[in-house]
Amino acid sequence: MAEITQQREAVRNCDRKRGARRVGRAALAVVTTALAIVTGANTVGYLPFTTAHPSLSPEERHRELRQALNFAVRQVEAYRNARGILPASLAEIGGPVDDAWRFEVIGEDRYRIAIAKGRARVAFDSTQDPAVVFADLRRQ
């Protein structure tokens, strides 16, 4: 009789463990799904974790990106003036290396830089005059 009682108790304990595993797996699935949603939202530039300040208007965000682009262009030009060649990448000049930036060397003396954050995107081609393109940024 005691043996049967022990067996029943062992079955109950096993059922409790299975129930805990099910709850643990369900919680893990919920957390994983939430993490995937937040990561996806961040990747496409939506809240809650955008790199640009969320309270900026579209015009202010665009201006912020143009200021960053202007700084990168000045870094590339300083590198070219000092060494006589273009850098192979923005990382070579200590510039940004995240996925928002694109740097492309076209021939020996031409390059293109672009930055995109969320829905805002700005670009610069070295055939343009930086003094003219970024003139409005220097006024303030």
Backbone torsions as a table, in degrees:
resi	resn	phi	psi	omega
1	MET	NA	-41.7	179.5
2	ALA	-64.7	-34.0	-179.9
3	GLU	-66.4	-39.8	178.8
4	ILE	-65.9	-40.3	178.7
5	THR	-63.1	-41.0	178.4
6	GLN	-65.2	-39.6	179.1
7	GLN	-65.2	-42.5	178.3
8	ARG	-62.6	-42.2	178.9
9	GLU	-63.4	-38.5	178.6
10	ALA	-65.3	-40.0	178.3
11	VAL	-64.7	-43.5	178.7
12	ARG	-61.5	-42.9	178.8
13	ASN	-62.5	-40.8	179.3
14	CYS	-64.2	-42.6	178.4
15	ASP	-63.2	-38.4	178.0
16	ARG	-63.4	-41.9	179.7
17	LYS	-64.9	-41.3	178.3
18	ARG	-62.5	-40.9	177.6
19	GLY	-62.5	-41.1	178.1
20	ALA	-65.6	-38.9	177.8
21	ARG	-64.0	-40.5	179.0
22	ARG	-62.6	-43.9	178.7
23	VAL	-64.1	-42.9	178.9
24	GLY	-62.0	-41.7	178.5
25	ARG	-67.8	-39.1	178.6
26	ALA	-65.1	-42.9	178.5
27	ALA	-63.6	-41.7	177.8
28	LEU	-61.7	-41.0	179.0
29	ALA	-64.6	-40.5	179.2
30	VAL	-65.3	-46.5	-179.3
31	VAL	-64.2	-42.6	179.2
32	THR	-62.9	-42.0	178.3
33	THR	-63.7	-44.7	179.4
34	ALA	-62.0	-42.4	178.8
35	LEU	-63.1	-41.1	178.6
36	ALA	-63.8	-39.2	179.7
37	ILE	-66.2	-46.0	-179.8
38	VAL	-64.5	-42.4	178.7
39	THR	-63.3	-42.8	178.2
40	GLY	-63.1	-42.6	178.9
41	ALA	-63.5	-40.0	179.0
42	ASN	-66.5	-39.2	-178.3
43	THR	-61.9	-39.8	-179.4
44	VAL	-90.0	1.8	172.4
45	GLY	92.1	14.9	176.3
46	TYR	-92.7	164.1	177.0
47	LEU	-61.7	160.1	14.4
48	PRO	-94.6	-5.9	-172.5
49	PHE	-125.0	58.1	176.6
50	THR	-82.4	153.2	-179.4
51	THR	-80.1	-27.5	175.0
52	ALA	-82.5	152.7	-178.3
53	HIS	-63.9	126.5	-173.1
54	PRO	-68.2	-21.2	-177.0
55	SER	-88.9	1.4	178.6
56	LEU	-75.1	144.0	174.1
57	SER	-72.4	163.7	177.7
58	PRO	-57.3	-36.7	179.3
59	GLU	-66.8	-41.7	179.4
60	GLU	-67.2	-39.8	178.4
61	ARG	-64.3	-41.2	178.2
62	HIS	-62.7	-43.1	178.5
63	ARG	-63.3	-41.0	178.6
64	GLU	-60.6	-42.3	178.1
65	LEU	-66.5	-39.0	178.5
66	ARG	-64.8	-36.4	177.6
67	GLN	-65.2	-42.4	177.4
68	ALA	-63.5	-41.9	178.8
69	LEU	-64.6	-42.0	177.8
70	ASN	-58.8	-43.9	178.9
71	PHE	-62.8	-43.4	179.5
72	ALA	-63.6	-40.4	178.6
73	VAL	-62.5	-42.9	178.8
74	ARG	-63.5	-36.3	177.2
75	GLN	-64.7	-44.9	179.7
76	VAL	-63.0	-44.2	-179.6
77	GLU	-65.0	-39.0	177.5
78	ALA	-64.1	-40.6	177.4
79	TYR	-62.9	-45.6	-179.5
80	ARG	-63.9	-41.7	179.0
81	ASN	-65.9	-35.6	-178.7
82	ALA	-77.4	-36.3	-172.7
83	ARG	-112.5	-15.2	179.2
84	GLY	83.0	0.9	177.8
85	ILE	-136.3	164.2	176.5
86	LEU	-84.8	149.4	174.9
87	PRO	-69.0	154.5	178.7
88	ALA	-76.3	-26.7	-179.5
89	SER	-154.2	167.0	176.5
90	LEU	-68.4	-29.2	178.6
91	ALA	-62.6	-31.8	-179.3
92	GLU	-64.4	-25.7	179.9
93	ILE	-106.9	13.1	179.8
94	GLY	78.3	20.2	-179.4
95	GLY	-85.2	-177.2	-179.0
96	PRO	-66.5	146.3	-178.8
97	VAL	-124.1	9.9	-179.4
98	ASP	-78.9	170.1	-174.6
99	ASP	-69.2	-11.7	-179.8
100	ALA	-70.9	-22.4	-175.3
101	TRP	-99.4	143.2	172.8
102	ARG	-129.0	130.7	177.2
103	PHE	-129.7	127.7	-176.6
104	GLU	-135.1	124.9	175.2
105	VAL	-90.5	128.8	-178.9
106	ILE	-120.7	102.2	-176.6
107	GLY	76.7	-162.6	-176.3
108	GLU	-82.9	-28.5	-173.1
109	ASP	-129.5	13.4	-179.2
110	ARG	-124.0	143.6	178.2
111	TYR	-147.7	165.1	176.9
112	ARG	-134.1	136.4	175.2
113	ILE	-127.1	137.5	176.1
114	ALA	-139.8	149.1	175.0
115	ILE	-134.9	137.2	178.5
116	ALA	-134.8	126.9	175.9
117	LYS	-131.4	115.0	-177.0
118	GLY	63.7	-125.1	-179.5
119	ARG	-93.8	-7.6	-179.0
120	ALA	-89.1	138.2	179.0
121	ARG	-146.2	134.4	175.2
122	VAL	-134.4	152.2	-177.8
123	ALA	-144.8	158.5	177.8
124	PHE	-140.0	135.7	175.1
125	ASP	-115.8	136.1	-174.3
126	SER	-66.6	-8.1	173.6
127	THR	-74.7	-14.1	176.9
128	GLN	-85.1	157.9	176.9
129	ASP	-91.9	116.0	-178.1
130	PRO	-59.5	-32.9	-179.9
131	ALA	-63.4	-33.7	179.5
132	VAL	-82.3	-45.5	-176.5
133	VAL	-62.0	-40.4	-175.5
134	PHE	-107.2	20.0	-177.6
135	ALA	-58.8	-40.0	-178.4
136	ASP	-65.7	-25.6	179.1
137	LEU	-73.8	-27.2	-177.4
138	ARG	-83.0	-15.5	-177.6
139	ARG	-70.9	-26.4	-174.1
140	GLN	-102.0	NA	NA
